[in-house]
């Protein structure tokens, strides 16, 4: 059984963290993505987003910008949506 209360709390926490990363570019990328899409993410997708959120800004930005190849464990459908998102 899904605990929707916990999912809502997780979404709220991830949205807040997305806007307070430290690197302004990543604040904008992650925060905008969270504002637009976090409400529709499933539990599994929230975990994928949280896993990405735990990565250092410089590393995540290099994957999103294409400067470095994204490691297989982070190359999820959520990452693809994040990378292809337009402001």
Secondary structure, DSSP 8 states (H G I E B T S, - for coil): ---HHHHHHHHHHHHHHHH-SSSHHHHHHHHHHHHHHGGG--HHHHHHHHHHHTS-HHHHHHHHHTSS---GGG--HHHHHHHH---
